[in-house]
């Protein structure tokens, strides 16, 4: 299962121009804000999911280091409305924490079976403080476990602890410009000596991202750079294993979109990708057409296509999402995505659910879950679950 972070980032940015109403504008900003994407947090992916929107949910996904294949979801309307309050009415600080669980079964066509099972758990806490209007700094700490089980030998490939500090800076220049910066130091150590591959010493990896978003009248544009831990496996065929690989991948690119007519939008993106594996450095181009039908408020239908230059791979995508509010303090979004890969001759089916609950004026709770399964030439499978709580203070 290919980690298609650029498409995920690009699809999330399409939320920018749902309409030109104030709430829609704020929702668009939330969609590219790492703090808001993964529930009151990203913030990512942290991205293996906190990449993210190298812009937001994706970024947070990336932040977790979790790979994701689906288009990112929009932020809850309620949260967008709350952000529309004057700065004087907003809290001066917030404390957010989340727990995420991720699992991935890696199918390898050479073996004709699942070679390894990857699992990752991440806990993150962040304190955010506004310096002055439009400027916010955040300090945080993440701690997690990464393990991979080998299904051929029924043993452990590696068992690591991943932890470290991070720093965020957010700048909002009303009404059109927003900047998000994250710098993170990831430290990896062996949890025990059970792994076939061991670090034997501390290993550090500098990661983070920079996202700049602009929203105009009927037009939006975004520039993104992200440096994240490489999550795609590097196969060790001599030992029949997916080897331990602590390297960085770098993605940078531009995306833009504009309204064709009421409830119709078209956009495109171009990303340059450098991997921490043997995959060739290449360009990835994407295009997507989105429509918000009038017969059901909150429904979004998108079709898109992507192309990788060096691998000469074409990707085709269909995404359907619906957002509604079953109760005044709660919003729910469900999304289904189907994606076809020509090179792998595989079909990805993925579903996701985001539930946001405002528990009064100070407490905000979010749950996000996602499940994906591929069929055909590639048969990977993955799941993701995240729960987050944010507390705002006067």
N, C-alpha and C positions, 0 to 999 in steps of 0.2 A: 504494500500500500504506500504509494508515494505521498510524501509530506508536501502538500500543495499550499504552503503558507501564502504565497503571493495572491493566488485566487481568493483565499479566505479574506485576506486584507482588503482586496479590491471589492469583493462582494459586500463587505461591511460598510465600505465607504459609500455605497450606493444609497444608503439611508439618508445621506446628506440633503438631498433635494426632494424629499417627499412632497413638500409644498413650501410656501414662503411664509407661513404663519409663525408667530413667535415660538409656539410650542414645538413645531416641526424643526425649527432651527436649533433649539436647545436639544431636542432629541438627536439631531444629527451630530451635534458636538459630543453628546454622551456616547454615541455609537463609536466614536473614535477616541474616547478617553479611557485609557487603561484602567482607571479607577472604577469606572462604571460598568465595564463590560463583564467582568467576572463577578458580578454581584457587588454589592457595595464596595468592591475593591477595584481593581483595575478596571483597574486598576481600573493576551498575553496572553502563547501562547502565552502569571508567570508563564510561557509558554511553553512542554512535552506533552501546551496550552498553555499558560499565562503569558503570539507571535503574536500573534498574534495580529489584530488589527495592528500589524506592526503598528497598528493604530488601535487599539483597544481591546476588544475581547480577545482578539487574536494576540495582541501583545501580551495580555495577561496570560493567555494560554501559553505563549512562548515563554513567558516568565516562568511558568512552571516547567517549561521545557517539554511540554506535551505536544505531539503533532496533531493537527486537526485537519479534516478534509472538507468540512462543511462551511457554508457561508455563515458569517457571523450574524447574530440576532440583534434586533434593535433594542434600545433601552426602554424600560417601562415608561408609559406616558406620565404616570404619577410622579416619577422621579424627575422627569423633564419639567413638569409643572412646578415642582418644588424649586428647581434651579432658576425658575423664572422670577422668583421673588427678588426684590431689591437686595443689594449687598448688605444693607443695614439690618435686614431681617434674617440673614443667614447666620448659622453657627460660626463661631470663631475657630473651632478646631473639631477634629473628628478622629476617632479611633476605630480601625476596621481590622477584622481578622477573618480568615477563611481556612477551611480544610478541603483539600481536593484528593480524589482517588482516581487513578488512571490505570488501565490495563490494555495490553496489545498482544495479539497472537500473530507472529510473523510467519506467513506461509512462503516457502521457497520452492519454486518450480523444479529445481534440480533434484531435490529430495522428494517432491510430490507430497509434502506433508508440512505441518507446522513445525518449524525448526526450533523456535524459542518462544517463551511467554514473558513479556516485560510487564512489570508492575511498578508504580510510583505513587508515593504518598507525600503530600506537601502541606505544611502549616505555615501560614504567613500572617504577620501582624504589622500594622502600619499606623503611624501617628502623623496626621496632616495639620499644618498650621498656615493660615493665611498671613502673608507679610503685609500686604496692603491690597487694595482693590485690584483684582485680576491676577495677583501673584500668590501662588501657594507652593510651599515646600513640604516634603514628606520624608520621614526616616522610617525604615522598617527592617525587619529581620525575617528570614525564611529558614525553615528546617524541614528536611524530608529524607526519605529513603528511596533508593533505586535498586531494584533487584531484577535479575533475569534468570529464568529457569530453562535448562536445556532439555527438550523433550525427547531427544535421541538417547541420551545417557541418564536421564532422570536425576540430574544433579544441578548445581548452581554455577552459572557462567560467571557472575559477579554479584556482589552485595555491598552497596555503597551508601554512605551518608552524604547528603548534599545540604549545605547550609551557608549562610553568609548575610551580610548587610546590603542594603540598597538605599539609594537616594533618588527622590523624584522632584522635578520642578515643573510646574504647570503655569502657563501664561495665557490669559484670555484677554484679547483686545477687542471689545465690542465694536461693531456687531459682527465682524466677519472673520477674525483671525484667532487661531488657537495653536499653542505650542505645548508639546508634552515631551519631557526628557526623563530618562531613567538610566542610572549607572549602578551596576551590580557586581559584587565580587562573589563568585561561587567557589566554595571550597569542598573538595571531594576527599573522603577518607574511606578506608575499609571498615565495615562494621564488624567483621570477624574474618577468620581465615577459611571460610567455607567455599569461597569462589575459586574457580579455575583460573581466572584472571584477577590479579591483585595489584593495587597501586603501590603498597609498601611504604608510601610516604604521602604527605599532603600534596594535592594538586589543585592549583587555582586557575580559574578561568574568568576573565573579565567579559561581561556581557551587558546588554542594555539596548536602548533604542532612542531615536529622535523622530518625532512626528510633527509635521506642520500642516495645518488644515485651513483652508479658506472657503468661505461660503458666500457667494454673491447672489444676485437676483436671477434665479433660474440657472445658476451655474455653480459648481463646486470644483475645487482642486486640492490635491494633497501630495506632499512629498514625504517619503519615509525612508529611514535607515534603521536596520536592526542587526545586532550581532548577538546570536543566541547559540546555546549548546546544540551541536549536531545530534539529532535523534535517529537518523537513518542508520541502519546497521552496516558495519564493515565486516564482510564474511571472511572467516578463517577456515578455508576448505581443508587445510592440512589436519585440523583438529575437529572438523565438522561442527563449528560453532560460529555464532555471531559475536565477534570480538568486542572487548571493551574499547570504547572510542571516546575520549574526552577531548574534543576539538570544537572549534567554533565554525558556524556558517554565517555568512554575511549576505543580507539582501538589501538592495536599495532601489528605489524607483519612484515613478510619478504616476498619478491617476487623476482623472478628471471626468466630469459628467455634466450633462445639461438636460433641461426639460424640453422634450419635443413638442408636447402638448399637455393639456390637463391630464394628470395621472399617468403620464408616460415619461420615461427617462432612458437615455442611452449614455453609455460611458465606456472608457477604455483605460488601460494601464500598461506600463512597460516596466519590468523589474529586471535587474541584473543580479544573478545568483552565484555565489561562491560557496562551495560546500566543504565540509570537513571529512569527506569520503572521496572515493575514486571517481565520483560523478564529475563530468566536465563542467567547467565554468560556462554559463550560458545566459541568454536572455529569455525572458518569459513574457509574452504579450497576451493580454486578455481583452475581451469585449463582452458587454452584457446589456441586455434590454430588459427593463423592468416596467411593470404595469400594476396599478392599484385600482382594481375594479370598483365600480360604484355600487354594485348590488350587495356587497358585503364589506362594511367598514372594517378596516384593519387587515384586509387580505392583500398580500403582495405575491405576484407571480413573476419569476425572472428566468430568462434563458441566456446562456453564455457559452463562450468558447475560449480556450487557451491554447498556446503553442509554445513548445520548448525548442530553441533553435538547434543546439548541438545534438540532442537526442531525437530531434525531428518527431516529437510526439504531439499529438492533437488531443485535446480534452473537450468534451461537450457536457454541459451542465444544465439541469432544470431544478429550480428551487421554488417551493411554495411555502409561504409563512402566513400565519394568522395571529393577530394580537387582539386581546379583548380584556375587559375588566369584569370578572364575575362578581366581585364585591368592591365597594368604594375604596378600601385600603389595599386592594390586591389587583395585580395585573398578571396576565399569563400570555406567553407566546409559545406556539408550537411551530416547528419547521420541519419540512421533509426535503431532502435533496437526493437527486439521482445524477450520477456522473459516469460518463463512459470514457475509458482510456483506450486509444487505438493501439498503442504499442503493446500493452498488457492484454488487450482484448478482454478487459474486465469491466464489470458494471458495479458501481458503488451505490448502495442504498443506505441512507443515513437519516436518522430522526433525532430531534433535540427538543427539549422542553426547558423553558425559563419561567420561574414563578417568583414574583417580587411582592413583598408584603411590607407596608409601612405601618409599624407598630407604634403609633403616636407620632409626636413631633421630633423625637430624638433617636428612635430605634428603627433600623431598616434591615430586613432579612431577605436573602435571596437564595434560591436553590436552582442549580442548572444541572441537567443531565443530558447525555448524548450517547447514542449507540450507532455503530457503523459496521457494515458487513459487505465484503466484496465477493463476487462470484465470477466465474469464467477463468481467464488465465492467471489471475491472482485471487487469493481467497483469504486475505487478512481479515481480522476482526478486532474491534476495539470498543471500549466503553470509557466514559468519563462522568464523574459525579463531583459536584462542588457545592458546598454550603458556606454562606458568608453572612457576617453580622457587622453592621456599622453603627456606631454611636456618635451622635453629634452633640457638641457642648456649646453653651453660650459664650 
